[in-house]
Amino acid sequence: MPNQRTPWDEQYDTADFAYGREPNAFLAEVSGMIPPGDVLCLAEGEGRNAVFLAKQGHRVLAVDSSAVGLAKAGRLAEESGVRIETVIADLAEFAIEPGRWDAIVSIFCHLPPTVRRSLHRKVVVGLRPGGLFILEAYTPAQLALRTGGPPTEEMMMTLAGLREELAGLEFLQGREMERDVVEGRLHTGRGAVVQVVARKP
């Protein structure tokens, strides 16, 4: 319903960008591996990663549950001289068309475990042969660092768990590490993360 605001709408309803305007550092690092074509950005929020990828020449669809966030994403794209498509959707219900995407990007997309596992199965099916899945998320070790992320361990991810959930993809990169995350006012400080680049054979 148009009048039903989500917590993310409240989070994004500010003049600044909650996670900044610059792309996620890991995504920027590996973006040269993405095949030219169609890229799906999950839980894309205010659009920083989608706009970055559109600047690289990709056709980008940004999906998020927040209408406020995606409106800001559209404005950021316009200011940047690129075009992105946006869809307001709950990822628990979002349909990913089989064999549709050259890449799917998931940056700090933390969901309840049942929703996440279902989404990751759809990701595997949704990639074209040779397509990439790029993910960065917090691991349970993040709870001790308290610099962002969800409040519960079950919504965080591990490399071992992702290998199971993404069965059918070939892992080109997979690591758990600590790094300095400097992304707007909501992600600033030392972060415990898992990073994945996986390819559909």
N, C-alpha and C positions, 0 to 999 in steps of 0.2 A: 504494500500500500504506500502511496506517495508520502503520507504523513508519518510513517513508521520509521523513526530514525534508529540506527544501530549504534552500539558503542563506538564503532569505527567512524561513523559519521561525526560523532562528537569529537573524536580524536583528531580528525582531519579538518574540522571546521575552524581553522585558524589562518592567519595571513601567511605564516611560515609553512615550510614543508616538514612534517614530523620526522621523516628520515632523510631530509635533504633533497637536493635536486640532482646530485651526481649519482651515477650508477653504483651498484654494489661492486666492491673492489674485485671480488672473485669472478663475477660475471665479466667485468671489463678485462680481466687477465686472460680468460679463456674464450672470449667472444670471437677471436679469429678462427676458432675451430668450427663455428656454426656454418652449415651449408647455406648458400644463398636461398632465400625463399620465405616460407611462412613460419612465423614464430608465435607461440602461445605463451603469454605470461600469466601465471597463476597468482592470485592474491596480490595483484599489482598495485593496489593502493593509489598513491598520487602520481604514479606514472614514470618515476625516474629511470627505471630499467627499460620500460617499453620505448620511451623516447630515445634513449641511448641506442637501442637496437634499430629503431627506425632511421636514425642518423647513419647507421652502418649500411642502410639500403634494404633492410628486411621489411616484409609486410607483417605488421604486428597486431595481434588481438590481445587486449588487456582485459582480464576478468577479475572482478572484485565484488564483494557484497555491499560496498559503500558507494552510494551515488555521489556523495560529497567528494570522496577521494578521486573517483573517475572523472568528475567535472574538472577537478584541478589537473588531472592527467591530460585532459583535452586542451586545457589552457596552456600547459607546459609544452605540449606538442606544437601548438600554434605559435607560441613565442619562439620555439626552436626551428620553425620552418619545416616541420615534418607532419605526417599524418599517421594517426593510429586509430584503430577501431577499439571500441570499448563495449563490454557487456556487463551489466549488473546481474550477478548471479550468486547463489549459495553454492559453494563447491561441493557440498554434499549431493546436490541435484544436477550439477552442470554436466552436460553430455559432451564427451570428447569423441569426435567422429573418427572411426578407425582409419589408419593410414593417411591422416590429413596433414600432419605437421612435420616440417623439417627440423624444428627444435621446439622443446617445451622447457620453460624456465620457472623454477620454484625457488624464490629467495625469501627465507624466513617465513615460510608458509606453514604455520603451526596449527594443526587441526586435531580434534579428538582421534584416537587411534583407529576406530572403525572407519571413520570418514577418510582418514589419510590412506589406509590400506586400500580401500576401494578406489580412491583417486589415483593412487600409484598403479593399480592394475589398468585403469583407463589410460594412463600415460603410456604404458608399454604398448598397448594396442593402438594408441593414437599416433604414434610416430611412424613416419615413412621409413623404409629401409635406408640405413645410413644416417637417419635422423638422430639428434642428440637430446639427452635430458641433462640439464644443468641445475644443480641444487646446492644451496647452502642453508644450513639450519643449525640451531643450537643443540648441543648434546646435554645430557643430564648434569654434566660438570658445571654447566652455566648457572645452576641454581646457587652455587656457592659464590659466584662472582657478582651476581645481582646488578648486571649492567644492561638489562633488557631481556626480552623473551617472555614466554608464558610462565605462569607461576607453578606449574606442575610438571613432574618428570614424564608423565605419560604422553604429553604433547610434544616432547622433545624426541630427537632421533639419534640413532647410532649407525655406524657404518655397517655393522653386522645385520642390524634390522633392515636397513635399506637394501642390502644385497638380497635378502629374502623377498621384500616387498616388490622389488624391481626385477624379479626373475624373468629372464628373457632378454635382458639388456646386457651388453658387454661393458664392463667398467674400464674406462680408459684412465680415469683418475678416481681415487677414493682415499680420503684421509680424515682423521680426527686430529685437531690441533687447537692451540690457543693463538689468537691474533688480536691485534688492536682493531676494534670495529669503531669507525668514526663516521656515523651516518645520522646526521640530524640530532635533535634533542632526545630522541627515544633510544638510540643505539650509540652510546659513546662510552668507550672503556674496553678493558680486556674482555674478550669473548671466547668461550669454548664452543667450537663449531665442528661440523662435519661438512665436507665438500665433496661433491660427486660430479663427474662427467661420465655419462654412460651412453652407449650407442646401440641403436637397433640394427641387428645384423641384416 
